[in-house]
Amino acid sequence: MNYKFKILSEKNINEIVYLVDKLNENKIPKNVLTRRQKEMFSQNYECIGVLVKAKLIGVAGLWFQTRLYSGRSCELDHVYILPEHRRFGVGSKLISFVEEYVCNKGFECLELNTYSQNTLSHKFYYNCGFKILGFHFIKHIDI
Protein backbone atom coordinates (compact mmCIF):
# COMPACT_ATOMS: atom_id res chain seq x y z
CA MET A 1 0.00 0.00 0.00
CA ASN A 2 1.09 3.55 -0.65
CA TYR A 3 1.32 5.32 2.74
CA LYS A 4 1.87 9.07 2.88
CA PHE A 5 2.90 11.12 5.89
CA LYS A 6 1.92 14.71 6.44
CA ILE A 7 1.79 17.34 9.15
CA LEU A 8 -1.78 17.76 10.31
CA SER A 9 -3.37 20.96 11.56
CA GLU A 10 -6.17 22.01 13.84
CA LYS A 11 -8.63 21.54 10.97
CA ASN A 12 -7.97 17.77 11.27
CA ILE A 13 -9.01 17.57 14.94
CA ASN A 14 -12.11 15.42 14.37
CA GLU A 15 -10.12 12.84 12.39
CA ILE A 16 -7.29 12.85 14.95
CA VAL A 17 -9.65 12.44 17.90
CA TYR A 18 -11.46 9.59 16.11
CA LEU A 19 -8.17 7.64 16.06
CA VAL A 20 -6.87 8.78 19.46
CA ASP A 21 -10.14 7.67 21.06
CA LYS A 22 -9.36 4.10 20.00
CA LEU A 23 -6.14 4.29 22.04
CA ASN A 24 -8.01 5.91 24.94
CA GLU A 25 -7.86 3.33 27.73
CA ASN A 26 -9.02 5.84 30.33
CA LYS A 27 -12.23 6.43 28.39
CA ILE A 28 -11.92 10.19 28.39
CA PRO A 29 -15.04 11.64 26.72
CA LYS A 30 -14.56 12.66 23.08
CA ASN A 31 -15.53 16.26 23.79
CA VAL A 32 -12.71 16.44 26.38
CA LEU A 33 -10.24 14.86 23.93
CA THR A 34 -11.30 17.39 21.29
CA ARG A 35 -10.88 20.34 23.67
CA ARG A 36 -7.46 19.07 24.77
CA GLN A 37 -6.35 18.40 21.19
CA LYS A 38 -7.29 21.95 20.21
CA GLU A 39 -5.32 23.34 23.16
CA MET A 40 -2.32 21.15 22.29
CA PHE A 41 -2.08 22.79 18.85
CA SER A 42 -1.49 26.12 20.62
CA GLN A 43 1.50 24.65 22.47
CA ASN A 44 4.84 23.20 21.31
CA TYR A 45 3.03 20.34 19.55
CA GLU A 46 2.62 18.96 16.04
CA CYS A 47 0.77 15.93 14.71
CA ILE A 48 1.88 13.63 11.91
CA GLY A 49 -0.81 11.83 9.95
CA VAL A 50 -0.51 8.56 8.05
CA LEU A 51 -2.75 8.56 5.00
CA VAL A 52 -3.88 6.03 2.43
CA LYS A 53 -5.71 7.56 -0.53
CA ALA A 54 -6.38 10.73 1.52
CA LYS A 55 -7.90 8.70 4.41
CA LEU A 56 -6.25 9.18 7.81
CA ILE A 57 -5.31 5.72 9.14
CA GLY A 58 -2.73 6.68 11.75
CA VAL A 59 -1.38 9.51 13.88
CA ALA A 60 1.60 10.41 16.01
CA GLY A 61 1.77 13.48 18.21
CA LEU A 62 5.09 15.28 18.61
CA TRP A 63 6.03 17.38 21.64
CA PHE A 64 9.18 19.48 21.26
CA GLN A 65 11.28 20.52 24.27
CA THR A 66 14.76 20.66 25.73
CA ARG A 67 15.44 18.39 28.69
CA LEU A 68 18.46 18.15 30.95
CA TYR A 69 18.89 14.40 30.46
CA SER A 70 18.27 14.22 26.72
CA GLY A 71 18.90 17.63 25.17
CA ARG A 72 16.67 18.82 22.34
CA SER A 73 14.02 16.16 22.44
CA CYS A 74 10.83 15.18 20.66
CA GLU A 75 8.38 13.10 22.66
CA LEU A 76 6.07 10.88 20.65
CA ASP A 77 2.51 10.88 21.96
CA HIS A 78 -0.67 8.99 21.10
CA VAL A 79 0.88 6.92 18.30
CA TYR A 80 -1.92 4.91 16.74
CA ILE A 81 -2.45 3.01 13.49
CA LEU A 82 -5.74 1.33 12.61
CA PRO A 83 -5.43 -2.44 13.23
CA GLU A 84 -6.11 -3.41 9.61
CA HIS A 85 -3.01 -1.44 8.54
CA ARG A 86 -0.65 -2.93 11.11
CA ARG A 87 1.98 -5.56 10.32
CA PHE A 88 2.71 -4.07 6.88
CA GLY A 89 5.69 -1.99 8.01
CA VAL A 90 3.78 1.29 8.22
CA GLY A 91 4.73 1.78 11.90
CA SER A 92 8.42 1.46 11.13
CA LYS A 93 8.04 3.82 8.18
CA LEU A 94 6.25 6.30 10.46
CA ILE A 95 9.08 6.16 13.03
CA SER A 96 11.66 6.63 10.25
CA PHE A 97 9.70 9.61 8.90
CA VAL A 98 9.51 11.15 12.39
CA GLU A 99 13.24 10.57 13.00
CA GLU A 100 14.18 12.36 9.78
CA TYR A 101 11.63 15.14 10.39
CA VAL A 102 12.79 15.95 13.94
CA CYS A 103 16.48 15.61 12.99
CA ASN A 104 15.93 18.19 10.23
CA LYS A 105 14.42 20.49 12.87
CA GLY A 106 17.61 20.17 14.94
CA PHE A 107 16.41 17.73 17.60
CA GLU A 108 18.68 14.96 18.85
CA CYS A 109 16.44 12.53 20.70
CA LEU A 110 13.10 10.74 20.42
CA GLU A 111 11.31 9.54 23.53
CA LEU A 112 7.88 8.19 24.37
CA ASN A 113 5.65 6.61 26.97
CA THR A 114 3.59 3.53 26.35
CA TYR A 115 1.01 1.82 28.53
CA SER A 116 2.67 -0.86 30.64
CA GLN A 117 0.15 -3.53 29.56
CA ASN A 118 0.63 -2.76 25.84
CA THR A 119 3.32 -5.40 25.34
CA LEU A 120 2.96 -5.44 21.54
CA SER A 121 4.01 -1.79 21.46
CA HIS A 122 7.00 -2.57 23.70
CA LYS A 123 8.29 -5.11 21.19
CA PHE A 124 7.68 -2.70 18.32
CA TYR A 125 9.59 0.15 19.98
CA TYR A 126 12.48 -2.17 20.95
CA ASN A 127 12.70 -3.21 17.30
CA CYS A 128 12.80 0.49 16.32
CA GLY A 129 15.82 1.04 18.58
CA PHE A 130 14.16 2.53 21.67
CA LYS A 131 15.39 1.57 25.14
CA ILE A 132 13.60 1.74 28.48
CA LEU A 133 15.02 4.56 30.58
CA GLY A 134 12.63 4.61 33.54
CA PHE A 135 9.05 4.64 34.70
CA HIS A 136 6.47 7.31 33.97
CA PHE A 137 4.38 8.32 36.98
CA ILE A 138 1.23 10.43 37.05
CA LYS A 139 -0.75 12.02 39.85
CA HIS A 140 -3.90 13.98 39.12
CA ILE A 141 -4.37 16.98 41.36
CA ASP A 142 -7.58 18.75 42.23
CA ILE A 143 -7.72 22.28 40.94
C-alpha positions in Angstrom: 0.0 0.0 0.0 1.1 3.6 -0.6 1.3 5.3 2.7 1.9 9.1 2.9 2.9 11.1 5.9 1.9 14.7 6.4 1.8 17.3 9.2 -1.8 17.8 10.3 -3.4 21.0 11.6 -6.2 22.0 13.8 -8.6 21.5 11.0 -8.0 17.8 11.3 -9.0 17.6 14.9 -12.1 15.4 14.4 -10.1 12.8 12.4 -7.3 12.9 14.9 -9.7 12.4 17.9 -11.5 9.6 16.1 -8.2 7.6 16.1 -6.9 8.8 19.5 -10.1 7.7 21.1 -9.4 4.1 20.0 -6.1 4.3 22.0 -8.0 5.9 24.9 -7.9 3.3 27.7 -9.0 5.8 30.3 -12.2 6.4 28.4 -11.9 10.2 28.4 -15.0 11.6 26.7 -14.6 12.7 23.1 -15.5 16.3 23.8 -12.7 16.4 26.4 -10.2 14.9 23.9 -11.3 17.4 21.3 -10.9 20.3 23.7 -7.5 19.1 24.8 -6.3 18.4 21.2 -7.3 22.0 20.2 -5.3 23.3 23.2 -2.3 21.1 22.3 -2.1 22.8 18.9 -1.5 26.1 20.6 1.5 24.7 22.5 4.8 23.2 21.3 3.0 20.3 19.5 2.6 19.0 16.0 0.8 15.9 14.7 1.9 13.6 11.9 -0.8 11.8 9.9 -0.5 8.6 8.1 -2.7 8.6 5.0 -3.9 6.0 2.4 -5.7 7.6 -0.5 -6.4 10.7 1.5 -7.9 8.7 4.4 -6.3 9.2 7.8 -5.3 5.7 9.1 -2.7 6.7 11.7 -1.4 9.5 13.9 1.6 10.4 16.0 1.8 13.5 18.2 5.1 15.3 18.6 6.0 17.4 21.6 9.2 19.5 21.3 11.3 20.5 24.3 14.8 20.7 25.7 15.4 18.4 28.7 18.5 18.2 31.0 18.9 14.4 30.5 18.3 14.2 26.7 18.9 17.6 25.2 16.7 18.8 22.3 14.0 16.2 22.4 10.8 15.2 20.7 8.4 13.1 22.7 6.1 10.9 20.6 2.5 10.9 22.0 -0.7 9.0 21.1 0.9 6.9 18.3 -1.9 4.9 16.7 -2.5 3.0 13.5 -5.7 1.3 12.6 -5.4 -2.4 13.2 -6.1 -3.4 9.6 -3.0 -1.4 8.5 -0.6 -2.9 11.1 2.0 -5.6 10.3 2.7 -4.1 6.9 5.7 -2.0 8.0 3.8 1.3 8.2 4.7 1.8 11.9 8.4 1.5 11.1 8.0 3.8 8.2 6.3 6.3 10.5 9.1 6.2 13.0 11.7 6.6 10.3 9.7 9.6 8.9 9.5 11.2 12.4 13.2 10.6 13.0 14.2 12.4 9.8 11.6 15.1 10.4 12.8 15.9 13.9 16.5 15.6 13.0 15.9 18.2 10.2 14.4 20.5 12.9 17.6 20.2 14.9 16.4 17.7 17.6 18.7 15.0 18.8 16.4 12.5 20.7 13.1 10.7 20.4 11.3 9.5 23.5 7.9 8.2 24.4 5.7 6.6 27.0 3.6 3.5 26.3 1.0 1.8 28.5 2.7 -0.9 30.6 0.2 -3.5 29.6 0.6 -2.8 25.8 3.3 -5.4 25.3 3.0 -5.4 21.5 4.0 -1.8 21.5 7.0 -2.6 23.7 8.3 -5.1 21.2 7.7 -2.7 18.3 9.6 0.1 20.0 12.5 -2.2 21.0 12.7 -3.2 17.3 12.8 0.5 16.3 15.8 1.0 18.6 14.2 2.5 21.7 15.4 1.6 25.1 13.6 1.7 28.5 15.0 4.6 30.6 12.6 4.6 33.5 9.0 4.6 34.7 6.5 7.3 34.0 4.4 8.3 37.0 1.2 10.4 37.1 -0.8 12.0 39.9 -3.9 14.0 39.1 -4.4 17.0 41.4 -7.6 18.8 42.2 -7.7 22.3 40.9 
